[in-house]
Amino acid sequence: MEIKELIQKMTLHQKIGQLTQYNARVFLNDDSVITGPDKKLKLTDEDLATVGSVLNSFSADDMKKIQNQHLAGDPLKIPIIFMLDVIHGYRTIYPIPLGMACSFEAEITEQCARMAAAEAAASGVQVTFAPMVDYVKDARWGRVMESGGEEPLLTGYMAAAQIRGFHGDDLTGDSSIATCVKHFAAYGAAEAGRDYNMAECSERELRQFYLPAFKAAIDAGAEMVMPAFEALNGVPATINPFLHNVLRREWGFDKVVISDYNAIGELLKHGVAADEKDAALQAFSSECDMEMCSASYFHCLEELVREGAVSEEQIDRAVERVLRLKEKLGLFEDPYHGADGKKAEALYLCEKHRELAKRAATKAAVLLKNDGVLPFEENIGSVALIGPFADEHAIKGFWSCAGRDEETVTVRQGVEALLGKNKVRFARGCGYTWNDEDRSGFDEAVRIAKSADAVILCLGEPQNYSGEGNCRTDIGLPGVQEELARLVAEANPNTAAIIFNGRPLALTGLDRHISAILDMWFPGTEGGNAAAELLFGRAVPSGKLAMSFPRSSGQCPVYYNHTGTARPHWTTEAESRGYASDYIDCGNLPLYSFGHGLSYTEFEYIEMTLSADTLAEGGELTVNIRIKNAGKFAADEVVQLYMRDPVASVVRPVQQLVAFKKTGLAPGEEKTVSFTLTPESFVFYDTAGRLTHEKGKIILMTGCPDHYYYKEEIELL
Ligand code: BGC
């Protein structure tokens, strides 16, 4: 039946049902009595029979049970659509999104999303609440782990790759799921890095930094948008008129918008809605089509229609968007969307998926420091594995869906598999929570460090210290880990540290004591195997930071694309010159900047040449960067091109990534990496909110913010 015809056949109550989403547990209650936290929703059996969408169903069986029950009672046979946060894998978990962003690689990201989609779809999931594309610059915020980091261009690039992977060639396919880009917008601007906190952001800042990745995701075909929780410039994102206008009018997004969890209910808590009816009216008038886990639409929309505050045409438009998505997924033909428990079990953690997860984890890792310690030789006599993360399964990361800690490979398992058990000694040394000051394991750790040929020190923050609601004020290594590191490195200088983290950590102390630091992020199911391959040179690190690492927590937010000041001060040292924009006790530069990441091989940047020194309207400029692998390992390099606009009508960032390319080189190989730029490559928002580029000098730089090899000037005509 044609969608429009179907809508005509629906009662108003049935239509409103299509605009609501509740937890699977509401439906799986055997005695059909809603209990616990869901009781306060005050849903009637009639409401439940018309609900259009369900979240948090984790198995094909549960999905089918809910779907069958629903279809049996629905005379119109409109299937429920099932959604879930499939963020970095379903059962086979790959690195957290912030780690994946460090790969700077669309291919592996797309493959991983494809794998997650296949496992999720077989398990009864039809839409994922991903990608998360929030621009982030404050590492205290726990949700940076879900993001693509501090560069909108990179975030948009990774988001598009994820969308391609989740969607596949055809959304009706039984290994495809649709995407919902979130959280629109500026959730990452939460004041003080505290989750759900208000954000104040100028329109220029929003357009320049916060919105582009959303646009990129929508252009890549994202099927839904989720507004953010926070109040942006005084108005919660769910009902924010500026955001509404950009999304629906400027960008013409005509697909489904779904509220975040209870976000419509929380309009009362924000103090912008007098009661539930007011909240429903404001949210619905802002074209928030679907309400997640609060019940104001059910309770109030009918009355609002009767009173004429909402028209039935408005309701029909929202319902049509929801039904079109169901149609696109082929749910009217197959309400299970190919879900099959047996197929899912065969996919979970299968060899192919584990192999991909491992490869992704090797590509996400970033070698932060290496004074020649890494890689270790495989024929090494003995290795001491020390630290609270050395034998820890809980390294797959937050938001890992149906992933299980016990199925995650520990570093110890990975290293033992590679070297043989007899070569490996282990001591935990200490704990990793912020208040664990137990030093009783230090002696044992030092003892085995002394007697081993090399030490692998496994440190970090627990995986539940990042993710939603998990913010920190002190983003150093929790507890006494740094002390352990110092003692162990003194006992054996041939020590490398590997770090597990959901955010950039302040590692200044560690950097002082340890010769090599490899950041694994939360690497997912195959973390331990990936770490072993990287530590022993079977894989070569190629990740580059997608987010800067501060020197201390108090430096946050510290990010590479900040604007300049009239009183700049650029040293890594704490040596305030007075009356400069700096600190008395810490330098301005991050410890490791965006774009930083070492390799086991050496890349020589031979030259950077430009096809012209001017660029006119409609013209093109080619930038050629010639590089050589001058070391001994075949490896990948991310060639990065930055710009600086030294004179403009508004203060511009001190540096900004304009293009990048990842390429592999054999030892001794030379390659030229080319970028084509146009005047549009240099656009920015002016004071009138116009996207523009201005005549004058532009500086182009290659390398990374830590160190540029070449700088060249061009004139925009
Ligand atoms: C989060 C969203 C998520 C939703 C559903 C919320 O708490 O902010 O990112 O998609 O829950 O699980």
Residues whose N, C-alpha, C, O or C-beta is under 5 A from the ligand:
A	BS01	BGC	D85 F129 D260 Y261
